[in-house]
């Protein structure tokens, strides 16, 4: 028997408002509806629980417990049991623009731009040794390459939303030239950490070149002073 036929039979037997004002109180809905005997059917923006043996029907709107009048009954907490706290929604990561491309802002943050259509790649090695670059865009300590440029000029951007203490190593790789040919390219890397900005510049003349490895150190935060 289809769900639609079960619903029609049940509603024809008891009616949508059969329990309102009736002299005989309806049976409560089962705590653990037996699979096969009980069917749930959606109709008229409501959900119906139907006993296919007796024809009894309960309905509800939205979330909550079943009741016999179609109105949801919210579960009550047991005495002495605290409700679980609802976590706040995650905060959106702020962004900024380089070459009209949005990149995510963080600390530390490494942003690379250059002056040709060559394909340059930014690599950052976070504390613990995970290397973040185009082939592995997320590290193990929260770092992420959110923008990977392949057609020139950049940006490429690696950021942490409050990175862990330790040393961050970085380098720039001249991955590929325009049409397979080397294009002399100047690059600029901006490093932001705790509100401070440091800029490193360099240039490449041939495909496959790598910059020297740089290091940025994130120190532990000083504990907040206790109030008197």
C-alpha positions, -999 to 999 in steps of 0.1 A, spaced: 0 0 0 14 34 -10 20 62 15 -5 84 -4 -32 57 0 -24 53 37 -26 90 42 -60 93 24 -74 64 44 -62 78 77 -75 113 71 -108 100 58 -111 79 90 -102 106 116 -102 140 98 -75 166 102 -92 182 133 -109 151 147 -92 153 181 -100 190 188 -129 192 211 -136 155 211 -150 139 242 -125 110 241 -88 119 245 -66 104 218 -39 79 225 -4 95 227 20 89 199 44 60 202 78 69 217 96 46 193 74 41 162 76 5 148 90 4 113 65 -10 89 34 -2 111 39 35 113 44 57 82 55 94 80 40 113 51 44 150 42 13 169 30 -1 204 31 32 217 47 28 193 75 43 159 85 19 132 95 27 101 116 1 74 107 -6 41 125 -15 19 95 -32 -7 118 -56 16 137 -57 45 113 -47 70 141 -28 100 129 -6 126 146 8 157 129 33 184 135 48 215 119 86 221 120 108 207 148 96 192 181 77 162 195 45 147 180 12 158 194 -24 150 186 -34 185 175 -8 193 149 11 217 171 47 210 179 56 204 215 91 214 224 111 189 245 116 200 281 149 197 298 152 174 328 154 191 362 190 200 370 202 194 334 217 225 317 209 231 281 238 228 257 252 261 247 246 270 210 280 280 195 280 314 177 282 314 139 317 314 125 331 348 117 338 356 81 375 359 72 383 395 61 396 401 26 416 426 6 424 430 -31 456 426 -51 454 432 -89 416 432 -85 417 397 -69 404 391 -34 427 374 -10 420 364 26 436 384 54 454 367 83 484 366 106 509 357 94 501 363 58 523 359 27 512 376 -6 532 373 -38 528 395 -70 550 399 -100 553 418 -133 549 393 -161 527 365 -174 551 339 -161 538 313 -137 554 318 -103 546 298 -72 547 307 -35 557 280 -10 554 284 27 565 258 52 546 261 85 558 251 120 558 213 121 571 209 85 539 209 63 546 227 30 518 247 15 518 254 -22 496 248 -53 497 210 -50 489 210 -13 468 241 -5 462 234 32 487 228 60 483 209 93 484 241 115 456 261 98 475 276 69 459 278 35 468 289 0 435 305 -9 446 320 -43 468 303 -68 476 323 -100 486 305 -132 484 332 -159 507 358 -145 510 389 -123 496 372 -92 485 373 -65 493 341 -46 483 342 -10 490 320 20 475 330 54 467 318 89 439 330 111 462 334 140 490 310 132 509 289 158 542 300 174 573 289 156 593 295 124 577 299 90 599 293 60 591 305 25 605 306 -10 594 316 -45 597 292 -75 597 302 -112 575 273 -123 570 282 -160 575 309 -186 552 324 -211 548 298 -239 575 277 -224 600 306 -228 617 323 -199 605 359 -193 626 381 -170 603 387 -141 605 408 -110 585 397 -79 575 412 -46 564 393 -15 546 411 13 546 395 47 522 406 74 524 396 110 508 411 141 500 443 122 536 447 109 545 446 72 577 434 56 584 434 19 609 412 1 618 417 -37 636 396 -62 639 387 -99 641 356 -121 657 351 -155 651 314 -162 625 288 -156 631 266 -126 648 292 -105 641 295 -68 646 323 -44 666 320 -12 646 306 17 633 332 40 622 328 76 596 345 97 594 339 134 561 341 153 568 345 190 545 333 218 520 359 230 528 375 264 502 365 290 477 393 298 485 412 330 462 404 359 440 431 372 447 443 407 
